[in-house]
Amino acid sequence: MDDTLRAQRDFAVGQLENLTRRGRQLSDALAANPDAAPSLAAARAWQQAAAAAIHQLSAGSKAHWLSRAFSGALLIRSAEGGAVVEADSTQIVDRILDVLGQAATSLSRMDGVAAASSNAAPRPRRFEFVHNVELRPVLDQAFTDSGRALEDGDFQRAFMTSCGILEAIITDALQHCGSRIADCGFDRGFNRSIQSAVSDQSAIRNPQSEMTGRVADWSFDARIAAAEREGLIRGGCARLPPVARTYRDLTDAEGQFRSDVSVSERDARVTTQVLHVVMRDLDPGR
């Protein structure tokens, strides 16, 4: 790579890093108060800046994978069916952050800025912070499935999957908080398979990776409290709807939703937003 191309790439990487940093701050602000006028105005300005950066990286081509990904970040499927509607500000910020992450990954792997013209989008690596390497692809697929379910209006599935991912990454963090594990109330040897927490209502068990001792009795709510107490996550889970904290009790013996259970669109969307916040807590460089 010659000096000119290297300078172009470095400038683009710096621009993406700046946008990502600002986007995370906005996402946290909107998660705390989705209707705050200053945050909404800042989000609109940030979105325009991100659009300009994506336009430059994609050479103005609407067919470029970055342009398509950015356009898709602004739209969702309505609850009534196939109609495409504009996403709310909090969702837009989180979705654009994901696109910026893909763009940064592409730039980091190329020999020159022209390589960003590749027709294939790089696979996002959202769960590199998870210590259990085997769980990363499982969680990544679950994350994709949850987003698709949300867009399709399948709010129960989106809700349950997001809850499962959230419990999975919090549990993984607790497993690996070193000498503080005992203070959390968990055995040092505790190594549970998280696949069973990622819900398509069917557990994928690993007999060599199960809860030990009293850990099996800990609720999702207790794990959240332990993670907050140990400083692994901040206070984002305070926004979780009450139904999310007891999500494991919402299904019958066959893993199907009980007939008396109702999960709203808001429950699903807020839980997804909280998941994004916790992912950033556990992966500060994201």
C-alpha positions as CSV (number, residue, x, y, z in Angstrom):
1,M,0.0,0.0,0.0
2,D,1.5,3.4,-1.0
3,D,1.5,6.4,1.3
4,T,-1.5,8.0,-0.3
5,L,-3.7,5.0,0.1
6,R,-2.5,4.5,3.6
7,A,-3.4,8.1,4.5
8,Q,-6.8,7.7,2.9
9,R,-7.5,4.6,4.9
10,D,-6.2,6.0,8.1
11,F,-8.4,9.1,7.7
12,A,-11.5,6.9,7.0
13,V,-10.7,4.7,10.0
14,G,-10.4,7.8,12.2
15,Q,-13.6,9.2,10.9
16,L,-15.4,5.9,11.7
17,E,-14.0,5.7,15.2
18,N,-15.1,9.2,15.9
19,L,-18.6,8.5,14.6
20,T,-18.8,5.3,16.6
21,R,-17.7,7.0,19.8
22,R,-20.4,9.7,19.4
23,G,-23.0,7.1,18.4
24,R,-22.4,5.1,21.6
25,Q,-22.8,8.2,23.7
26,L,-26.1,9.0,21.9
27,S,-27.3,5.4,22.3
28,D,-26.7,5.6,26.0
29,A,-28.5,9.0,26.3
30,L,-31.5,7.7,24.3
31,A,-31.7,4.5,26.2
32,A,-32.0,6.6,29.4
33,N,-34.5,9.1,27.9
34,P,-35.8,8.2,24.4
35,D,-37.8,11.4,24.1
36,A,-35.2,14.0,25.2
37,A,-35.2,16.7,22.5
38,P,-31.5,17.5,22.7
39,S,-30.6,13.8,22.2
40,L,-33.0,13.4,19.3
41,A,-31.6,16.5,17.6
42,A,-28.0,15.2,18.1
43,A,-29.0,11.8,16.8
44,R,-30.4,13.4,13.6
45,A,-27.1,15.3,13.1
46,W,-25.0,12.2,13.8
47,Q,-27.1,10.2,11.4
48,Q,-26.4,12.7,8.6
49,A,-22.7,12.6,9.4
50,A,-22.7,8.8,9.3
51,A,-24.6,8.9,6.0
52,A,-22.0,11.2,4.5
53,A,-19.2,8.9,5.6
54,I,-20.9,5.8,4.2
55,H,-21.6,7.7,0.9
56,Q,-17.9,8.5,0.6
57,L,-16.8,4.9,1.4
58,S,-19.2,3.4,-1.1
59,A,-18.2,5.9,-3.8
60,G,-21.8,7.1,-4.0
61,S,-23.1,3.7,-5.2
62,K,-26.5,2.7,-3.9
63,A,-25.7,-0.9,-4.9
64,H,-22.6,-1.0,-2.7
65,W,-23.1,-3.3,0.4
66,L,-22.4,-0.4,2.7
67,S,-25.1,1.7,1.2
68,R,-27.6,-1.1,1.3
69,A,-26.7,-1.9,4.9
70,F,-27.1,1.8,5.9
71,S,-30.5,2.0,4.1
72,G,-31.6,-1.2,5.8
73,A,-30.6,0.3,9.2
74,L,-33.2,3.0,8.8
75,L,-36.2,0.7,8.1
76,I,-38.1,-2.1,9.9
77,R,-41.0,-4.3,9.1
78,S,-44.3,-3.1,10.7
79,A,-46.1,-5.2,13.2
80,E,-49.1,-5.5,10.8
81,G,-47.2,-7.3,8.1
82,G,-44.7,-6.7,5.3
83,A,-44.9,-2.9,5.2
84,V,-41.6,-1.1,5.7
85,V,-41.6,1.7,8.2
86,E,-39.0,4.0,9.7
87,A,-37.3,2.8,12.8
88,D,-37.3,4.9,16.0
89,S,-34.3,7.0,16.9
90,T,-32.8,4.5,19.4
91,Q,-33.0,1.6,17.0
92,I,-31.6,3.7,14.2
93,V,-28.5,4.7,16.3
94,D,-27.8,1.1,17.3
95,R,-28.3,-0.2,13.7
96,I,-26.0,2.5,12.2
97,L,-23.4,1.6,14.8
98,D,-23.5,-2.0,13.6
99,V,-23.0,-0.7,10.0
100,L,-20.1,1.5,11.1
101,G,-18.6,-1.6,12.7
102,Q,-18.8,-3.5,9.5
103,A,-17.2,-0.7,7.6
104,A,-14.3,-0.5,10.1
105,T,-13.8,-4.2,9.8
106,S,-13.6,-3.9,6.0
107,L,-11.1,-1.1,6.2
108,S,-8.9,-2.9,8.7
109,R,-8.6,-5.9,6.4
110,M,-7.9,-4.2,3.1
111,D,-4.7,-3.2,1.5
112,G,-6.2,0.1,0.3
113,V,-9.4,2.1,0.4
114,A,-10.4,0.7,-3.0
115,A,-10.8,-2.7,-1.3
116,A,-13.9,-1.3,0.4
117,S,-15.6,-1.7,-3.0
118,S,-15.9,-5.5,-2.4
119,N,-19.4,-6.6,-3.1
120,A,-19.6,-8.9,0.0
121,A,-20.1,-7.4,3.4
122,P,-17.7,-8.7,6.1
123,R,-19.3,-10.9,8.7
124,P,-19.9,-8.9,11.9
125,R,-17.9,-10.1,14.9
126,R,-20.3,-8.8,17.6
127,F,-19.4,-11.3,20.4
128,E,-15.6,-11.4,20.3
129,F,-15.7,-10.2,24.0
130,V,-17.4,-13.5,25.0
131,H,-14.8,-15.7,26.7
132,N,-16.3,-19.0,25.7
133,V,-15.2,-19.2,22.1
134,E,-17.7,-21.9,21.2
135,L,-20.6,-19.7,22.1
136,R,-19.7,-16.8,19.9
137,P,-21.2,-18.2,16.6
138,V,-24.3,-19.4,18.5
139,L,-24.8,-16.0,20.0
140,D,-24.2,-14.2,16.7
141,Q,-26.8,-16.4,15.0
142,A,-29.2,-15.8,17.8
143,F,-28.6,-12.0,17.5
144,T,-29.4,-12.1,13.8
145,D,-32.5,-14.2,14.4
146,S,-33.7,-11.8,17.1
147,G,-33.3,-8.8,14.8
148,R,-35.2,-10.6,12.0
149,A,-38.0,-11.7,14.3
150,L,-38.3,-8.1,15.5
151,E,-38.5,-6.8,11.9
152,D,-41.1,-9.5,11.1
153,G,-43.3,-8.5,14.0
154,D,-42.7,-11.8,15.9
155,F,-42.2,-10.0,19.2
156,Q,-42.4,-13.0,21.4
157,R,-39.6,-14.7,19.6
158,A,-37.5,-11.5,19.4
159,F,-38.1,-10.9,23.1
160,M,-37.2,-14.4,24.3
161,T,-34.1,-14.6,22.1
162,S,-32.8,-11.2,23.3
163,C,-33.4,-12.2,26.9
164,G,-31.5,-15.4,26.3
165,I,-28.5,-13.6,24.7
166,L,-28.6,-11.1,27.6
167,E,-28.4,-13.8,30.2
168,A,-25.8,-15.7,28.2
169,I,-23.3,-12.8,28.0
170,I,-23.9,-11.7,31.6
171,T,-23.3,-15.3,32.8
172,D,-20.2,-15.6,30.7
173,A,-18.8,-12.4,32.2
174,L,-19.6,-13.6,35.7
175,Q,-17.8,-16.9,34.9
176,H,-14.6,-15.0,34.1
177,C,-14.5,-12.2,36.6
178,G,-11.5,-13.9,38.2
179,S,-10.9,-13.7,41.9
180,R,-14.2,-11.8,42.3
181,I,-16.2,-14.9,41.4
182,A,-16.4,-16.0,45.0
183,D,-17.7,-12.6,46.0
184,C,-20.4,-12.9,43.3
185,G,-21.5,-16.1,45.0
186,F,-20.4,-18.4,42.1
187,D,-18.1,-21.3,42.3
188,R,-14.8,-20.8,40.5
189,G,-15.3,-24.0,38.6
190,F,-18.7,-23.0,37.4
191,N,-18.8,-23.3,33.6
192,R,-22.3,-23.5,32.2
193,S,-23.2,-24.0,28.6
194,I,-24.9,-20.8,27.5
195,Q,-26.5,-22.3,24.4
196,S,-29.5,-23.3,26.6
197,A,-30.0,-19.6,27.5
198,V,-30.2,-18.6,23.8
199,S,-33.8,-19.3,23.1
200,D,-35.3,-20.9,20.3
201,Q,-37.0,-22.7,23.2
202,S,-34.7,-25.7,22.8
203,A,-31.6,-26.3,24.9
204,I,-28.3,-27.3,23.3
205,R,-26.5,-29.1,26.2
206,N,-22.8,-29.7,26.7
207,P,-22.4,-32.3,29.4
208,Q,-18.9,-31.0,30.2
209,S,-20.2,-27.5,30.8
210,E,-23.0,-27.4,33.4
211,M,-23.8,-25.4,36.4
212,T,-22.4,-26.6,39.7
213,G,-23.6,-26.2,43.3
214,R,-26.0,-23.5,44.2
215,V,-25.4,-21.6,40.9
216,A,-28.1,-23.6,39.3
217,D,-30.6,-21.9,41.6
218,W,-29.6,-18.3,40.6
219,S,-32.3,-16.4,38.7
220,F,-31.7,-14.2,35.7
221,D,-32.5,-11.2,38.0
222,A,-29.8,-12.4,40.6
223,R,-27.2,-12.6,37.8
224,I,-28.0,-9.1,36.7
225,A,-27.6,-7.9,40.3
226,A,-24.3,-9.7,40.7
227,A,-22.9,-8.3,37.4
228,E,-23.9,-4.8,38.4
229,R,-22.4,-5.2,41.9
230,E,-19.1,-6.4,40.4
231,G,-18.9,-3.5,38.0
232,L,-19.1,-5.8,34.9
233,I,-22.2,-3.9,33.6
234,R,-23.7,-0.5,34.5
235,G,-27.3,0.3,35.1
236,G,-28.8,-0.4,31.7
237,C,-30.8,-3.3,32.9
238,A,-32.9,-1.0,35.0
239,R,-34.9,-0.4,31.8
240,L,-35.8,-4.0,31.4
241,P,-39.5,-4.6,31.5
242,P,-40.5,-6.8,34.6
243,V,-41.5,-9.6,32.3
244,A,-37.9,-9.9,31.0
245,R,-36.5,-10.6,34.4
246,T,-38.6,-13.8,34.7
247,Y,-38.6,-14.7,31.0
248,R,-37.8,-18.3,31.8
249,D,-41.1,-18.7,33.5
250,L,-43.1,-17.7,30.4
251,T,-42.9,-21.1,28.6
252,D,-44.4,-24.5,29.3
253,A,-42.6,-27.8,29.6
254,E,-42.3,-28.0,25.8
255,G,-40.8,-24.6,25.5
256,Q,-43.9,-22.9,24.0
257,F,-45.3,-19.7,25.3
258,R,-48.0,-20.2,27.9
259,S,-51.5,-19.1,26.7
260,D,-51.8,-16.6,29.5
261,V,-48.5,-14.8,28.5
262,S,-48.5,-11.6,26.6
263,V,-45.3,-9.9,25.3
264,S,-45.8,-6.5,23.8
265,E,-43.9,-4.8,21.0
266,R,-42.5,-2.4,23.5
267,D,-41.3,-5.3,25.7
268,A,-39.4,-6.7,22.8
269,R,-37.9,-3.4,21.6
270,V,-36.8,-2.2,25.0
271,T,-35.2,-5.6,25.8
272,T,-33.3,-5.4,22.5
273,Q,-32.1,-1.9,23.3
274,V,-30.9,-3.0,26.8
275,L,-29.1,-5.9,25.2
276,H,-27.2,-3.5,23.0
277,V,-26.2,-1.3,26.0
278,V,-25.0,-4.4,27.9
279,M,-23.0,-5.6,24.9
280,R,-21.2,-2.2,25.0
281,D,-20.6,-2.5,28.7
282,L,-19.0,-5.9,28.3
283,D,-17.0,-4.8,25.2
284,P,-16.0,-1.2,25.8
285,G,-14.1,-1.1,22.5
286,R,-17.1,-2.1,20.5
